[in-house]
């Protein structure tokens, strides 16, 4: 009898983990690119967008760690429904992080913008 949970010898949880890591790496790369692109000829709005992107990624990672702590207490997921829930949870956490930053994160973003403005000699006056 073949194991339905394996595809070509790979366990589906292993493939799910690879998929999650790939999404995280892509998001981290986009965030790094936004911050790497900071230069002295940026506008305040562009600088705020880069800082907000970084802050959203940072909050997202905190939320994922909190979720993982709860998951470790609850034990491993076994049912198909739990695996599907896990699959869509990453997108939900990303959206939640962006909303948290939009509603409550302005102080951190403002601090980053001021610091990068000083470091790169960007005129922050509107």
C-alpha positions as CSV (number, residue, x, y, z in Angstrom):
1,X,0.0,0.0,0.0
2,X,1.5,3.3,-1.0
3,X,1.7,6.3,1.3
4,X,-0.6,9.1,-0.1
5,X,1.3,11.7,2.0
6,X,4.5,11.3,-0.1
7,X,5.2,12.4,-3.6
8,X,8.1,10.9,-5.4
9,X,9.7,9.9,-2.2
10,X,9.3,13.4,-0.6
11,X,7.0,13.8,2.4
12,X,4.4,16.6,1.8
13,X,5.4,18.3,5.0
14,X,8.9,18.6,3.7
15,X,7.6,20.1,0.4
16,X,5.3,22.5,2.4
17,X,8.3,23.6,4.4
18,X,10.3,24.2,1.2
19,X,7.4,26.2,-0.2
20,X,7.2,28.4,3.0
21,X,10.9,29.0,3.0
22,X,10.8,30.0,-0.6
23,X,8.0,32.5,0.0
24,X,9.9,33.9,3.0
25,X,13.1,34.2,1.0
26,X,11.3,36.1,-1.8
27,X,9.6,38.5,0.7
28,X,13.0,39.0,2.4
29,X,14.7,39.7,-0.9
30,X,12.0,42.2,-1.9
31,X,12.4,44.0,1.4
32,X,16.2,44.0,1.2
33,X,16.0,45.4,-2.4
34,X,13.7,48.2,-1.2
35,X,16.1,49.1,1.6
36,X,19.2,48.6,-0.6
37,X,17.7,51.0,-3.2
38,X,18.0,53.9,-0.7
39,X,20.0,56.8,-2.2
40,X,20.4,60.5,-1.7
41,X,18.1,61.3,-4.6
42,X,15.0,59.5,-3.1
43,X,11.9,61.4,-2.2
44,X,10.5,61.3,1.3
45,X,7.6,59.2,0.0
46,X,10.0,56.6,-1.5
47,X,12.0,56.5,1.7
48,X,8.8,56.0,3.7
49,X,7.7,53.2,1.4
50,X,11.0,51.4,1.9
51,X,10.9,51.8,5.6
52,X,7.3,50.6,5.8
53,X,8.2,47.6,3.8
54,X,11.0,46.7,6.2
55,X,8.8,47.3,9.2
56,X,6.0,45.0,7.7
57,X,8.5,42.3,7.1
58,X,9.9,42.6,10.7
59,X,6.4,42.5,12.2
60,X,5.5,39.5,10.0
61,X,8.5,37.6,11.3
62,X,7.5,38.3,14.9
63,X,4.0,37.0,14.2
64,X,5.3,33.9,12.6
65,X,7.5,33.2,15.6
66,X,4.6,33.7,18.0
67,X,2.5,31.3,15.9
68,X,5.3,28.7,15.8
69,X,5.5,28.9,19.6
70,X,1.8,28.1,19.9
71,X,2.2,25.3,17.3
72,X,5.0,23.8,19.3
73,X,2.8,23.7,22.4
74,X,-0.1,22.1,20.4
75,X,2.1,19.5,18.7
76,X,2.4,18.5,15.1
77,X,-0.4,18.9,12.5
78,X,-1.7,15.7,11.0
79,X,-5.0,16.2,9.3
80,X,-5.4,17.5,5.8
81,X,-7.5,20.4,7.0
82,X,-4.7,21.5,9.3
83,X,-2.2,21.4,6.5
84,X,-4.4,23.5,4.3
85,X,-4.9,26.0,7.1
86,X,-1.2,26.2,7.6
87,X,-0.7,26.8,3.9
88,X,-3.0,29.8,3.8
89,X,-1.9,31.1,7.2
90,X,1.3,32.7,5.7
91,X,-0.7,34.9,3.5
92,X,-2.9,35.9,6.4
93,X,0.1,36.7,8.6
94,X,1.6,38.9,5.8
95,X,-1.6,40.8,5.4
96,X,-2.0,41.2,9.2
97,X,1.5,42.5,9.5
98,X,0.9,45.1,6.8
99,X,-2.3,46.2,8.5
100,X,-0.6,46.5,11.9
101,X,2.1,48.6,10.4
102,X,-0.4,50.8,8.6
103,X,-2.4,51.4,11.8
104,X,0.2,51.4,14.6
105,X,3.6,51.4,13.1
106,X,4.1,55.0,12.1
107,X,6.6,55.8,14.9
108,X,9.0,53.1,13.9
109,X,8.7,54.1,10.2
110,X,9.2,57.8,11.0
111,X,12.4,56.9,13.1
112,X,13.8,54.8,10.2
113,X,13.0,57.6,7.7
114,X,14.7,60.2,9.8
115,X,17.8,58.0,10.3
116,X,18.1,57.0,6.7
117,X,17.5,60.7,5.7
118,X,20.5,61.7,7.8
119,X,22.7,58.8,6.7
120,X,22.0,59.5,3.0
121,X,21.7,63.3,3.1
122,X,18.1,63.1,1.8
123,X,16.0,66.3,2.2
124,X,13.0,65.2,4.2
125,X,11.1,68.5,4.0
126,X,7.9,68.3,2.1
